[in-house]
Amino acid sequence: MSPEKIQQMIHEVLPGCQVTMSGADCNFSVEVKAPQFKGMTPLQRHRAVNDIFKQQFESGELHALSIKTSVLESN
């Protein structure tokens, strides 16, 4: 799975978010800042991102994804 595809999938579910990535092959780290995270606990935010890739984890297309999340505050 390409980094571009991972970013695209996150942006489709969380429009307006900021995504920072690192990693290669099937092991990636992402930092997602999204206004949709406001009012969510850290665990809820993590699950929201992790659930985007449920099918890819089950199929083995994606093996590991380290996730950091925060609320993107509007100015």
Contacts in CASP RR format, 6 or more apart in sequence:
PFRMAT RR
TARGET T0000
AUTHOR 0000-0000-0000
METHOD contacts of the structure
MODEL  1
MSPEKIQQMIHEVLPGCQVTMSGADCNFSVEVKAPQFKGMTPLQRHRAVN
DIFKQQFESGELHALSIKTSVLESN
1 26 0 8 1.000
1 56 0 8 1.000
1 61 0 8 1.000
1 62 0 8 1.000
3 21 0 8 1.000
3 23 0 8 1.000
3 28 0 8 1.000
6 19 0 8 1.000
6 21 0 8 1.000
6 28 0 8 1.000
6 30 0 8 1.000
6 53 0 8 1.000
6 62 0 8 1.000
6 65 0 8 1.000
7 19 0 8 1.000
7 21 0 8 1.000
9 52 0 8 1.000
9 53 0 8 1.000
10 17 0 8 1.000
10 19 0 8 1.000
10 30 0 8 1.000
10 32 0 8 1.000
10 49 0 8 1.000
10 52 0 8 1.000
11 17 0 8 1.000
11 19 0 8 1.000
13 48 0 8 1.000
13 52 0 8 1.000
14 32 0 8 1.000
14 34 0 8 1.000
14 36 0 8 1.000
14 48 0 8 1.000
14 49 0 8 1.000
16 34 0 8 1.000
16 35 0 8 1.000
16 72 0 8 1.000
17 32 0 8 1.000
17 33 0 8 1.000
17 34 0 8 1.000
17 35 0 8 1.000
17 36 0 8 1.000
17 72 0 8 1.000
18 32 0 8 1.000
18 33 0 8 1.000
18 34 0 8 1.000
18 72 0 8 1.000
19 30 0 8 1.000
19 31 0 8 1.000
19 32 0 8 1.000
20 30 0 8 1.000
20 31 0 8 1.000
21 28 0 8 1.000
21 29 0 8 1.000
21 30 0 8 1.000
21 31 0 8 1.000
22 28 0 8 1.000
22 29 0 8 1.000
23 29 0 8 1.000
26 60 0 8 1.000
26 61 0 8 1.000
26 62 0 8 1.000
26 63 0 8 1.000
26 64 0 8 1.000
27 63 0 8 1.000
27 64 0 8 1.000
27 65 0 8 1.000
28 62 0 8 1.000
28 64 0 8 1.000
28 65 0 8 1.000
28 66 0 8 1.000
29 65 0 8 1.000
29 66 0 8 1.000
29 67 0 8 1.000
29 68 0 8 1.000
30 49 0 8 1.000
30 65 0 8 1.000
30 66 0 8 1.000
30 67 0 8 1.000
30 68 0 8 1.000
31 68 0 8 1.000
31 69 0 8 1.000
31 70 0 8 1.000
32 45 0 8 1.000
32 49 0 8 1.000
32 67 0 8 1.000
32 68 0 8 1.000
32 69 0 8 1.000
32 70 0 8 1.000
33 69 0 8 1.000
33 70 0 8 1.000
33 71 0 8 1.000
33 72 0 8 1.000
34 45 0 8 1.000
34 69 0 8 1.000
34 71 0 8 1.000
34 72 0 8 1.000
35 71 0 8 1.000
35 72 0 8 1.000
35 73 0 8 1.000
35 74 0 8 1.000
36 48 0 8 1.000
37 45 0 8 1.000
37 48 0 8 1.000
37 69 0 8 1.000
37 70 0 8 1.000
37 71 0 8 1.000
37 72 0 8 1.000
38 71 0 8 1.000
39 71 0 8 1.000
40 48 0 8 1.000
42 69 0 8 1.000
45 69 0 8 1.000
45 70 0 8 1.000
46 67 0 8 1.000
46 69 0 8 1.000
48 69 0 8 1.000
49 67 0 8 1.000
49 69 0 8 1.000
50 65 0 8 1.000
50 67 0 8 1.000
53 62 0 8 1.000
53 65 0 8 1.000
56 62 0 8 1.000
57 63 0 8 1.000
57 65 0 8 1.000
END
